[in-house]
Amino acid sequence: MNEAKFYQIIAGELNIRAVQVSHTVELLDAGNTVPFIARYRKEVTGKLDEEQIRDVEERIHYLRMLEERRETILSSIAEQEKLTPELEKKIREATKLQVLEDLYLPYRPKRRTRATIARERGLEPLADLMRDPAQTGGSPESLAAAFVDPEKDVADVEAALAGARDIVAEGVSDSAEVREKVREYTRKHAMLVSVAKDSAAQSDYEMY
């Protein structure tokens, strides 16, 4: 995404003209301070005030950072040979850093987790079967029996099922769609409660 597109986005958000944004960004990039621009460069910015200039400064910084991160993520996933057209489209269309990070999470280099160990033990196919039991038939136990392998530290059916569950759980945790739904639910229904560490202690502002 080029700078001109950034200017259009910011202009739409702040209800000003794109040319005002571009001129303001040029002044900021040249090292001018916000108060200086607001006071002495009104003819260049189209009479933007300090608050508007700070908004431009904040948004151009965010959009540049977002674009830089987007390219880093695309490069990382491409190097892993896991960048599908659908995933690239989602990453290209993301307008928030949090969305980008959610999309990248399944491909981010991870520490060795229980799910990683389960994959090393060959339990990913069992996890795939557990994700869609209607298509496979049979009980989880009967499916897991084929994956018992003491040489891979899968001692019995329960160990196979436990490893497969770890893989499924990590997949759900890494899902961008699931994470966004959980955030949305939390925003709507969560309650924030604060409790004093020392219930007996009086605050100077308790009466207020």
MDAnalysis code that builds the backbone (N, CA, C; Angstrom):
import MDAnalysis as mda
import numpy as np

u = mda.Universe.empty(624, n_residues=208, atom_resindex=np.repeat(np.arange(208), 3), trajectory=True)
u.add_TopologyAttr("name", ["N", "CA", "C"] * 208)
u.add_TopologyAttr("resid", np.arange(1, 209))
u.add_TopologyAttr("resname", ["MET", "ASN", "GLU", "ALA", "LYS", "PHE", "TYR", "GLN", "ILE", "ILE", "ALA", "GLY", "GLU", "LEU", "ASN", "ILE", "ARG", "ALA", "VAL", "GLN", "VAL", "SER", "HIS", "THR", "VAL", "GLU", "LEU", "LEU", "ASP", "ALA", "GLY", "ASN", "THR", "VAL", "PRO", "PHE", "ILE", "ALA", "ARG", "TYR", "ARG", "LYS", "GLU", "VAL", "THR", "GLY", "LYS", "LEU", "ASP", "GLU", "GLU", "GLN", "ILE", "ARG", "ASP", "VAL", "GLU", "GLU", "ARG", "ILE", "HIS", "TYR", "LEU", "ARG", "MET", "LEU", "GLU", "GLU", "ARG", "ARG", "GLU", "THR", "ILE", "LEU", "SER", "SER", "ILE", "ALA", "GLU", "GLN", "GLU", "LYS", "LEU", "THR", "PRO", "GLU", "LEU", "GLU", "LYS", "LYS", "ILE", "ARG", "GLU", "ALA", "THR", "LYS", "LEU", "GLN", "VAL", "LEU", "GLU", "ASP", "LEU", "TYR", "LEU", "PRO", "TYR", "ARG", "PRO", "LYS", "ARG", "ARG", "THR", "ARG", "ALA", "THR", "ILE", "ALA", "ARG", "GLU", "ARG", "GLY", "LEU", "GLU", "PRO", "LEU", "ALA", "ASP", "LEU", "MET", "ARG", "ASP", "PRO", "ALA", "GLN", "THR", "GLY", "GLY", "SER", "PRO", "GLU", "SER", "LEU", "ALA", "ALA", "ALA", "PHE", "VAL", "ASP", "PRO", "GLU", "LYS", "ASP", "VAL", "ALA", "ASP", "VAL", "GLU", "ALA", "ALA", "LEU", "ALA", "GLY", "ALA", "ARG", "ASP", "ILE", "VAL", "ALA", "GLU", "GLY", "VAL", "SER", "ASP", "SER", "ALA", "GLU", "VAL", "ARG", "GLU", "LYS", "VAL", "ARG", "GLU", "TYR", "THR", "ARG", "LYS", "HIS", "ALA", "MET", "LEU", "VAL", "SER", "VAL", "ALA", "LYS", "ASP", "SER", "ALA", "ALA", "GLN", "SER", "ASP", "TYR", "GLU", "MET", "TYR"])
u.atoms.positions = np.array([
    [0.859, -1.192, 0.000],
    [0.000, 0.000, 0.000],
    [0.893, 1.239, 0.000],
    [0.666, 2.137, -0.944],
    [1.520, 3.313, -1.025],
    [1.020, 4.444, -0.123],
    [1.862, 5.464, 0.010],
    [1.543, 6.573, 0.914],
    [0.268, 7.308, 0.499],
    [0.031, 7.422, -0.795],
    [-1.171, 8.115, -1.264],
    [-2.435, 7.454, -0.722],
    [-2.403, 6.130, -0.635],
    [-3.550, 5.409, -0.078],
    [-3.714, 5.720, 1.401],
    [-2.597, 5.830, 2.101],
    [-2.651, 6.206, 3.517],
    [-3.333, 7.567, 3.673],
    [-2.957, 8.507, 2.816],
    [-3.520, 9.853, 2.909],
    [-5.033, 9.825, 2.710],
    [-5.489, 9.000, 1.775],
    [-6.927, 8.882, 1.524],
    [-7.657, 8.294, 2.723],
    [-7.045, 7.280, 3.323],
    [-7.656, 6.639, 4.502],
    [-7.775, 7.643, 5.640],
    [-6.682, 8.349, 5.932],
    [-6.672, 9.312, 7.034],
    [-7.632, 10.463, 6.759],
    [-7.665, 10.924, 5.517],
    [-8.582, 12.015, 5.164],
    [-10.024, 11.605, 5.414],
    [-10.359, 10.381, 5.056],
    [-11.722, 9.898, 5.289],
    [-12.046, 9.777, 6.762],
    [-11.078, 9.314, 7.549],
    [-11.291, 9.152, 8.987],
    [-11.452, 10.501, 9.694],
    [-10.677, 11.500, 9.276],
    [-10.662, 12.798, 9.968],
    [-11.537, 13.852, 9.292],
    [-12.163, 13.454, 8.190],
    [-13.048, 14.368, 7.452],
    [-12.308, 15.620, 6.994],
    [-11.126, 15.410, 6.435],
    [-10.349, 16.499, 5.837],
    [-9.921, 16.045, 4.439],
    [-9.219, 16.919, 3.699],
    [-8.805, 16.568, 2.345],
    [-7.467, 15.817, 2.353],
    [-7.295, 14.929, 1.374],
    [-6.070, 14.136, 1.295],
    [-4.843, 15.016, 1.129],
    [-4.990, 16.123, 0.421],
    [-3.852, 17.012, 0.221],
    [-3.419, 17.655, 1.537],
    [-4.364, 17.900, 2.436],
    [-4.010, 18.415, 3.755],
    [-3.188, 17.387, 4.525],
    [-3.598, 16.138, 4.388],
    [-2.868, 15.062, 5.064],
    [-1.455, 14.958, 4.508],
    [-1.334, 14.936, 3.178],
    [-0.017, 14.754, 2.565],
    [0.934, 15.891, 2.932],
    [0.442, 17.126, 2.906],
    [1.293, 18.264, 3.265],
    [1.694, 18.208, 4.740],
    [0.770, 17.813, 5.584],
    [1.064, 17.721, 7.013],
    [2.099, 16.638, 7.286],
    [1.952, 15.514, 6.617],
    [2.911, 14.419, 6.797],
    [4.298, 14.842, 6.325],
    [4.371, 15.558, 5.233],
    [5.661, 16.050, 4.737],
    [6.338, 16.938, 5.778],
    [5.560, 17.798, 6.413],
    [6.114, 18.676, 7.442],
    [6.582, 17.877, 8.660],
    [5.791, 16.904, 9.055],
    [6.162, 16.060, 10.193],
    [7.414, 15.253, 9.883],
    [7.466, 14.687, 8.683],
    [8.631, 13.893, 8.292],
    [9.897, 14.740, 8.228],
    [9.729, 16.025, 7.982],
    [10.884, 16.934, 7.918],
    [11.382, 17.324, 9.304],
    [10.682, 16.864, 10.352],
    [11.129, 17.121, 11.714],
    [10.460, 18.287, 12.405],
    [9.461, 18.884, 11.772],
    [8.744, 19.994, 12.405],
    [7.850, 19.483, 13.532],
    [7.740, 20.263, 14.600],
    [6.891, 19.871, 15.714],
    [5.435, 20.213, 15.421],
    [4.547, 19.546, 16.136],
    [3.114, 19.795, 15.950],
    [2.746, 21.249, 16.263],
    [3.188, 21.821, 17.402],
    [2.842, 23.230, 17.677],
    [3.361, 24.182, 16.604],
    [4.571, 23.920, 16.107],
    [5.140, 24.781, 15.068],
    [4.287, 24.725, 13.801],
    [3.907, 23.529, 13.398],
    [3.103, 23.371, 12.175],
    [1.757, 24.067, 12.337],
    [1.133, 23.858, 13.499],
    [-0.199, 24.431, 13.722],
    [-0.151, 25.957, 13.722],
    [0.934, 26.508, 14.228],
    [1.007, 27.964, 14.360],
    [1.549, 28.659, 13.117],
    [2.578, 28.054, 12.502],
    [3.293, 28.781, 11.448],
    [3.118, 28.199, 10.035],
    [2.420, 27.092, 9.916],
    [2.264, 26.488, 8.598],
    [0.787, 26.257, 8.248],
    [-0.059, 27.164, 8.698],
    [-1.487, 27.052, 8.423],
    [-1.781, 27.050, 6.920],
    [-1.012, 27.840, 6.173],
    [-1.262, 27.931, 4.731],
    [-0.917, 26.630, 4.016],
    [-0.047, 25.824, 4.647],
    [0.361, 24.551, 4.030],
    [-0.623, 23.435, 4.392],
    [-1.072, 23.427, 5.648],
    [-1.939, 22.336, 6.119],
    [-3.416, 22.594, 5.859],
    [-3.737, 23.792, 5.398],
    [-5.155, 24.113, 5.235],
    [-5.806, 24.457, 6.561],
    [-5.015, 25.071, 7.449],
    [-5.487, 25.540, 8.750],
    [-5.898, 24.412, 9.698],
    [-5.179, 23.309, 9.666],
    [-5.425, 22.249, 10.643],
    [-4.949, 22.706, 12.014],
    [-5.703, 22.358, 13.052],
    [-5.285, 22.728, 14.409],
    [-4.394, 21.628, 14.991],
    [-3.902, 21.858, 16.202],
    [-2.957, 20.917, 16.817],
    [-3.554, 19.524, 16.962],
    [-4.800, 19.460, 17.401],
    [-5.434, 18.155, 17.604],
    [-5.515, 17.385, 16.295],
    [-5.897, 18.035, 15.222],
    [-5.991, 17.374, 13.926],
    [-4.619, 16.917, 13.439],
    [-3.608, 17.751, 13.663],
    [-2.251, 17.395, 13.233],
    [-1.738, 16.194, 14.020],
    [-2.039, 16.177, 15.320],
    [-1.629, 15.024, 16.131],
    [-2.355, 13.758, 15.669],
    [-3.617, 13.899, 15.287],
    [-4.363, 12.747, 14.769],
    [-3.722, 12.223, 13.484],
    [-3.322, 13.143, 12.618],
    [-2.636, 12.750, 11.375],
    [-1.329, 12.037, 11.708],
    [-0.578, 12.614, 12.635],
    [0.698, 12.024, 13.032],
    [0.510, 10.615, 13.582],
    [-0.475, 10.438, 14.437],
    [-0.731, 9.134, 15.047],
    [-1.153, 8.101, 14.004],
    [-2.037, 8.509, 13.106],
    [-2.560, 7.560, 12.114],
    [-1.510, 7.189, 11.063],
    [-0.702, 8.147, 10.620],
    [0.305, 7.805, 9.608],
    [1.349, 6.874, 10.218],
    [1.674, 7.097, 11.484],
    [2.613, 6.204, 12.165],
    [2.029, 4.795, 12.244],
    [0.752, 4.700, 12.607],
    [0.110, 3.387, 12.744],
    [0.033, 2.669, 11.403],
    [-0.395, 3.377, 10.372],
    [-0.552, 2.748, 9.061],
    [0.785, 2.303, 8.477],
    [1.821, 3.083, 8.693],
    [3.155, 2.675, 8.229],
    [3.636, 1.447, 8.978],
    [3.427, 1.440, 10.284],
    [3.819, 0.282, 11.087],
    [3.026, -0.952, 10.659],
    [1.729, -0.767, 10.404],
    [0.865, -1.863, 9.968],
    [1.372, -2.451, 8.653],
    [1.730, -1.576, 7.708],
    [2.195, -2.045, 6.401],
    [3.535, -2.773, 6.508],
    [4.411, -2.247, 7.355],
    [5.707, -2.895, 7.558],
    [5.526, -4.284, 8.151],
    [4.626, -4.371, 9.137],
    [4.363, -5.665, 9.772],
    [3.708, -6.626, 8.784],
    [2.816, -6.116, 7.956],
    [2.136, -6.943, 6.960],
    [3.155, -7.623, 6.031],
    [4.129, -6.829, 5.552],
    [5.126, -7.369, 4.630],
    [6.024, -8.391, 5.329],
    [6.342, -8.136, 6.603],
    [7.153, -9.083, 7.368],
    [6.427, -10.409, 7.517],
    [5.136, -10.341, 7.839],
    [4.333, -11.553, 8.028],
    [4.192, -12.322, 6.716],
    [3.921, -11.614, 5.639],
    [3.800, -12.274, 4.336],
    [5.101, -12.976, 3.964],
    [6.213, -12.312, 4.199],
    [7.515, -12.897, 3.885],
    [7.780, -14.142, 4.721],
    [7.446, -14.065, 6.016],
    [7.684, -15.195, 6.914],
    [6.865, -16.417, 6.508],
    [5.597, -16.205, 6.214],
    [4.735, -17.338, 5.842],
    [5.136, -17.893, 4.477],
    [5.523, -17.008, 3.567],
    [5.964, -17.456, 2.240],
    [7.215, -18.322, 2.347],
    [8.137, -17.939, 3.247],
    [9.359, -18.721, 3.441],
    [9.040, -20.116, 3.969],
    [7.932, -20.228, 4.710],
    [7.507, -21.528, 5.214],
    [6.730, -22.329, 4.159],
    [6.503, -21.693, 2.995],
    [5.752, -22.309, 1.889],
    [4.328, -22.657, 2.325],
    [3.740, -21.769, 3.116],
    [2.376, -21.987, 3.599],
    [1.429, -20.848, 3.234],
    [1.884, -19.949, 2.371],
    [1.082, -18.779, 2.008],
    [0.128, -19.131, 0.870],
    [-1.137, -19.336, 1.213],
    [-2.151, -19.625, 0.209],
    [-2.748, -18.320, -0.313],
    [-3.362, -18.343, -1.498],
    [-4.019, -17.127, -2.002],
    [-5.075, -16.589, -1.040],
    [-5.822, -17.476, -0.409],
    [-6.865, -17.042, 0.537],
    [-6.250, -16.349, 1.743],
    [-5.186, -16.922, 2.284],
    [-4.531, -16.316, 3.441],
    [-3.900, -14.979, 3.066],
    [-3.261, -14.918, 1.914],
    [-2.658, -13.654, 1.476],
    [-3.716, -12.565, 1.336],
    [-4.867, -12.934, 0.815],
    [-5.960, -11.962, 0.650],
    [-6.393, -11.413, 2.007],
    [-6.534, -12.290, 2.987],
    [-6.931, -11.853, 4.324],
    [-5.884, -10.920, 4.925],
    [-4.619, -11.265, 4.752],
    [-3.543, -10.436, 5.295],
    [-3.492, -9.080, 4.592],
    [-3.665, -9.077, 3.283],
    [-3.646, -7.823, 2.519],
    [-4.803, -6.912, 2.923],
    [-5.933, -7.498, 3.281],
    [-7.128, -6.705, 3.590],
    [-7.215, -6.286, 5.052],
    [-6.342, -6.798, 5.902],
    [-6.395, -6.482, 7.334],
    [-6.096, -5.000, 7.566],
    [-6.928, -4.351, 8.357],
    [-6.749, -2.927, 8.639],
    [-6.357, -2.662, 10.090],
    [-6.197, -3.735, 10.871],
    [-5.810, -3.588, 12.267],
    [-4.646, -4.517, 12.568],
    [-3.733, -4.044, 13.400],
    [-2.560, -4.824, 13.766],
    [-2.961, -6.119, 14.468],
    [-3.992, -6.052, 15.309],
    [-4.421, -7.240, 16.035],
    [-4.920, -8.318, 15.091],
    [-5.622, -7.917, 14.040],
    [-6.095, -8.887, 13.039],
    [-4.907, -9.537, 12.344],
    [-3.904, -8.739, 11.993],
    [-2.693, -9.279, 11.367],
    [-2.020, -10.314, 12.265],
    [-1.882, -9.975, 13.530],
    [-1.207, -10.883, 14.453],
    [-2.010, -12.159, 14.656],
    [-3.329, -12.051, 14.665],
    [-4.167, -13.244, 14.787],
    [-3.987, -14.157, 13.579],
    [-3.918, -13.570, 12.399],
    [-3.733, -14.359, 11.178],
    [-2.354, -15.024, 11.155],
    [-1.378, -14.343, 11.731],
    [-0.010, -14.862, 11.724],
    [0.233, -15.906, 12.805],
    [-0.573, -15.891, 13.843],
    [-0.315, -16.724, 15.026],
    [-0.061, -18.197, 14.695],
    [-0.862, -18.830, 13.833],
    [-0.598, -20.258, 13.552],
    [0.738, -20.505, 12.862],
    [1.348, -19.465, 12.285],
    [2.577, -19.629, 11.519],
    [3.791, -19.038, 12.232],
    [3.547, -18.442, 13.375],
    [4.644, -17.838, 14.143],
    [5.503, -18.947, 14.746],
    [6.829, -18.803, 14.684],
    [7.692, -19.809, 15.324],
    [7.332, -19.951, 16.799],
    [7.121, -21.192, 17.218],
    [6.640, -21.431, 18.583],
    [7.692, -22.161, 19.414],
    [7.556, -21.980, 20.701],
    [8.328, -22.821, 21.602],
    [7.740, -24.229, 21.523],
    [8.383, -25.192, 22.105],
    [7.930, -26.588, 22.039],
    [6.762, -26.780, 23.006],
    [5.576, -26.952, 22.460],
    [4.376, -27.103, 23.269],
    [3.955, -28.576, 23.322],
    [2.923, -28.848, 24.115],
    [2.396, -30.217, 24.163],
    [1.869, -30.637, 22.794],
    [1.286, -29.668, 22.081],
    [0.795, -29.978, 20.737],
    [1.956, -30.280, 19.789],
    [3.055, -29.555, 19.940],
    [4.241, -29.821, 19.115],
    [4.748, -31.237, 19.347],
    [4.809, -31.620, 20.608],
    [5.268, -32.969, 20.961],
    [4.317, -34.017, 20.376],
    [3.015, -33.745, 20.453],
    [2.029, -34.680, 19.911],
    [2.197, -34.849, 18.400],
    [2.490, -33.749, 17.722],
    [2.728, -33.845, 16.270],
    [3.968, -34.685, 15.980],
    [5.007, -34.478, 16.790],
    [6.232, -35.256, 16.608],
    [5.959, -36.748, 16.809],
    [4.948, -37.060, 17.590],
    [4.591, -38.467, 17.843],
    [3.611, -39.018, 16.811],
    [3.347, -38.218, 15.788],
    [2.520, -38.707, 14.687],
    [1.024, -38.672, 14.943],
    [0.576, -37.783, 15.822],
    [-0.837, -37.765, 16.203],
    [-1.671, -36.718, 15.461],
    [-1.068, -35.978, 14.532],
    [-1.837, -34.986, 13.774],
    [-2.986, -35.625, 12.983],
    [-2.775, -36.764, 12.313],
    [-3.906, -37.388, 11.608],
    [-5.061, -37.758, 12.532],
    [-4.758, -38.179, 13.739],
    [-5.819, -38.480, 14.698],
    [-6.566, -37.206, 15.085],
    [-5.833, -36.115, 15.270],
    [-6.481, -34.833, 15.579],
    [-7.408, -34.420, 14.443],
    [-6.972, -34.644, 13.194],
    [-7.817, -34.320, 12.038],
    [-9.103, -35.148, 12.069],
    [-8.992, -36.407, 12.426],
    [-10.170, -37.271, 12.525],
    [-11.107, -36.794, 13.628],
    [-10.547, -36.346, 14.749],
    [-11.359, -35.881, 15.871],
    [-12.063, -34.569, 15.543],
    [-11.485, -33.770, 14.667],
    [-12.121, -32.509, 14.282],
    [-13.401, -32.749, 13.486],
    [-13.479, -33.875, 12.805],
    [-14.640, -34.136, 11.954],
    [-15.101, -35.582, 12.150],
    [-15.579, -35.914, 13.368],
    [-15.927, -37.315, 13.671],
    [-17.080, -37.845, 12.829],
    [-17.976, -36.966, 12.363],
    [-19.126, -37.418, 11.576],
    [-18.690, -38.074, 10.275],
    [-17.528, -37.657, 9.755],
    [-17.053, -38.176, 8.477],
    [-16.264, -39.479, 8.622],
    [-15.885, -39.815, 9.844],
    [-14.994, -40.951, 10.028],
    [-15.711, -42.186, 10.561],
    [-16.699, -41.989, 11.416],
    [-17.369, -43.132, 12.025],
    [-16.501, -43.756, 13.102],
    [-17.124, -44.516, 13.974],
    [-16.374, -45.151, 15.040],
    [-16.167, -44.226, 16.216],
    [-15.858, -44.803, 17.352],
    [-15.638, -44.031, 18.569],
    [-14.235, -43.451, 18.557],
    [-14.007, -42.395, 19.349],
    [-12.638, -41.846, 19.435],
    [-11.622, -42.906, 19.857],
    [-12.050, -43.773, 20.762],
    [-11.138, -44.813, 21.248],
    [-10.723, -45.761, 20.125],
    [-11.699, -46.146, 19.274],
    [-11.366, -47.057, 18.187],
    [-10.453, -46.386, 17.164],
    [-10.657, -45.081, 16.939],
    [-9.790, -44.346, 16.029],
    [-8.380, -44.229, 16.599],
    [-8.305, -43.992, 17.904],
    [-7.004, -43.772, 18.545],
    [-6.173, -45.041, 18.635],
    [-6.832, -46.190, 18.625],
    [-6.105, -47.457, 18.790],
    [-5.026, -47.631, 17.723],
    [-5.296, -47.120, 16.525],
    [-4.338, -47.292, 15.421],
    [-3.084, -46.440, 15.606],
    [-3.131, -45.498, 16.551],
    [-1.996, -44.580, 16.740],
    [-1.172, -44.927, 17.975],
    [-1.536, -45.999, 18.667],
    [-0.750, -46.427, 19.827],
    [0.593, -46.954, 19.335],
    [1.670, -46.403, 19.885],
    [3.019, -46.777, 19.460],
    [3.992, -46.478, 20.592],
    [4.281, -47.492, 21.417],
    [5.172, -47.266, 22.564],
    [6.531, -46.695, 22.174],
    [6.994, -46.990, 20.962],
    [8.286, -46.470, 20.535],
    [8.264, -44.948, 20.362],
    [7.063, -44.392, 20.154],
    [6.903, -42.939, 20.019],
    [6.345, -42.320, 21.298],
    [6.396, -43.073, 22.391],
    [5.876, -42.627, 23.689],
    [4.360, -42.435, 23.662],
    [3.675, -43.154, 22.795],
    [2.207, -43.188, 22.815],
    [1.845, -44.562, 23.352],
    [1.777, -44.651, 24.677],
    [1.716, -45.942, 25.332],
    [0.379, -46.640, 25.175],
    [-0.698, -45.855, 25.117],
    [-2.021, -46.476, 25.057],
    [-3.007, -45.534, 24.381],
    [-4.265, -45.963, 24.309],
    [-5.309, -45.178, 23.647],
    [-5.474, -43.816, 24.292],
    [-5.454, -43.781, 25.607],
    [-5.654, -42.507, 26.307],
    [-4.531, -41.519, 25.998],
    [-3.309, -42.005, 25.896],
    [-2.182, -41.130, 25.551],
    [-2.352, -40.580, 24.136],
    [-2.833, -41.410, 23.226],
    [-3.073, -40.956, 21.850],
    [-4.153, -39.883, 21.822],
    [-5.244, -40.112, 22.559],
    [-6.338, -39.143, 22.599],
    [-5.892, -37.826, 23.242],
    [-5.102, -37.928, 24.304],
    [-4.634, -36.718, 24.990],
    [-3.781, -35.871, 24.050],
    [-2.893, -36.518, 23.306],
    [-2.054, -35.774, 22.366],
    [-2.867, -35.139, 21.258],
    [-3.844, -35.878, 20.725],
    [-4.701, -35.336, 19.666],
    [-5.508, -34.153, 20.184],
    [-5.982, -34.246, 21.433],
    [-6.737, -33.126, 22.018],
    [-5.858, -31.884, 22.147],
    [-4.592, -32.085, 22.497],
    [-3.667, -30.942, 22.583],
    [-3.528, -30.251, 21.232],
    [-3.460, -31.030, 20.165],
    [-3.330, -30.453, 18.824],
    [-4.591, -29.687, 18.447],
    [-5.750, -30.282, 18.727],
    [-7.019, -29.620, 18.413],
    [-7.152, -28.325, 19.215],
    [-6.811, -28.376, 20.503],
    [-6.937, -27.204, 21.366],
    [-6.036, -26.066, 20.886],
    [-4.819, -26.395, 20.471],
    [-3.920, -25.356, 19.979],
    [-4.453, -24.747, 18.687],
    [-5.060, -25.578, 17.846],
    [-5.645, -25.063, 16.606],
    [-6.765, -24.084, 16.865],
    [-7.607, -24.397, 17.848],
    [-8.694, -23.484, 18.210],
    [-8.128, -22.186, 18.782],
    [-7.137, -22.316, 19.654],
    [-6.523, -21.138, 20.269],
    [-5.865, -20.229, 19.237],
    [-5.319, -20.824, 18.177],
    [-4.614, -20.051, 17.158],
    [-5.542, -19.506, 16.077],
    [-6.812, -19.871, 16.098],
    [-7.738, -19.453, 15.043],
    [-8.062, -17.962, 15.147],
    [-7.825, -17.223, 14.075],
    [-8.114, -15.783, 14.069],
    [-9.604, -15.531, 14.268],
    [-10.448, -16.359, 13.661],
    [-11.897, -16.178, 13.777],
    [-12.361, -16.404, 15.213],
    [-11.834, -17.453, 15.840],
    [-12.220, -17.750, 17.223],
    [-11.764, -16.634, 18.155],
    [-10.543, -16.167, 17.993],
    [-10.020, -15.122, 18.870],
    [-10.833, -13.841, 18.753],
    [-11.245, -13.496, 17.525],
    [-12.044, -12.288, 17.336],
    [-13.424, -12.450, 17.974],
    [-14.027, -13.626, 17.854],
    [-15.336, -13.864, 18.473],
    [-15.254, -13.782, 19.995],
    [-14.164, -14.317, 20.556],
    [-13.981, -14.256, 22.011],
    [-13.805, -12.801, 22.457],
    [-13.033, -12.020, 21.697],
    [-12.863, -10.601, 22.039],
    [-14.200, -9.870, 21.979],
    [-14.960, -10.131, 20.933],
    [-16.243, -9.459, 20.780],
    [-17.188, -9.824, 21.919],
    [-17.214, -11.096, 22.291],
    [-18.059, -11.536, 23.407],
    [-17.612, -10.863, 24.704],
    [-16.284, -10.787, 24.888],
    [-15.746, -10.173, 26.102],
    [-16.102, -8.688, 26.171],
    [-15.991, -7.999, 25.033],
    [-16.338, -6.576, 24.998],
    [-17.792, -6.349, 25.389],
    [-18.660, -7.263, 24.988],
    [-20.095, -7.087, 25.235],
    [-20.536, -7.548, 26.622],
    [-19.886, -8.573, 27.144],
    [-20.433, -9.211, 28.348],
    [-19.503, -9.220, 29.556],
    [-18.213, -8.921, 29.364],
    [-17.283, -9.018, 30.491],
    [-17.525, -7.903, 31.502],
    [-17.227, -8.185, 32.769],
    [-17.302, -7.193, 33.835],
    [-15.935, -7.081, 34.488],
    [-15.471, -5.846, 34.660],
    [-14.182, -5.597, 35.288],
    [-14.411, -5.270, 36.761],
    [-13.764, -6.025, 37.621],
    [-13.927, -5.846, 39.068],
    [-12.557, -5.581, 39.676],
    [-12.471, -4.566, 40.527],
    [-11.211, -4.308, 41.227],
    [-11.439, -4.501, 42.725],
    [-10.464, -5.121, 43.351],
    [-10.553, -5.402, 44.788],
    [-9.280, -4.900, 45.450],
    [-9.429, -4.191, 46.575],
    [-8.265, -3.682, 47.289],
    [-7.439, -4.836, 47.839],
    [-6.115, -4.728, 47.761],
    [-5.254, -5.776, 48.306],
    [-5.459, -5.915, 49.808],
    [-5.566, -4.763, 50.466],
    [-5.756, -4.750, 51.918],
    [-7.119, -4.143, 52.189],
    [-8.093, -4.987, 52.460],
    [-9.460, -4.496, 52.641],
    [-9.592, -3.611, 53.862],
    [-8.640, -3.703, 54.793],
    [-8.730, -2.908, 56.026],
    [-8.125, -1.522, 55.849],
    [-7.309, -1.370, 54.797],
    [-6.626, -0.086, 54.615],
    [-7.580, 0.956, 54.069],
    [-7.463, 2.169, 54.541],
    [-8.300, 3.264, 54.067],
    [-7.555, 4.063, 53.016],
    [-8.274, 4.447, 51.992],
    [-7.689, 5.271, 50.938],
    [-7.912, 6.734, 51.268],
    [-6.961, 7.572, 50.845],
    [-7.102, 9.011, 51.041],
    [-8.332, 9.549, 50.325],
    [-8.764, 8.838, 49.270],
    [-9.864, 9.336, 48.448],
    [-11.133, 8.509, 48.639],
    [-11.185, 7.739, 49.760],
    [-12.306, 6.825, 49.964],
    [-13.641, 7.559, 49.957],
    [-13.701, 8.753, 50.523],
    [-14.968, 9.479, 50.612],
    [-15.463, 9.913, 49.239],
    [-14.563, 9.914, 48.231],
    [-14.948, 10.355, 46.911],
    [-15.386, 9.188, 46.046],
])
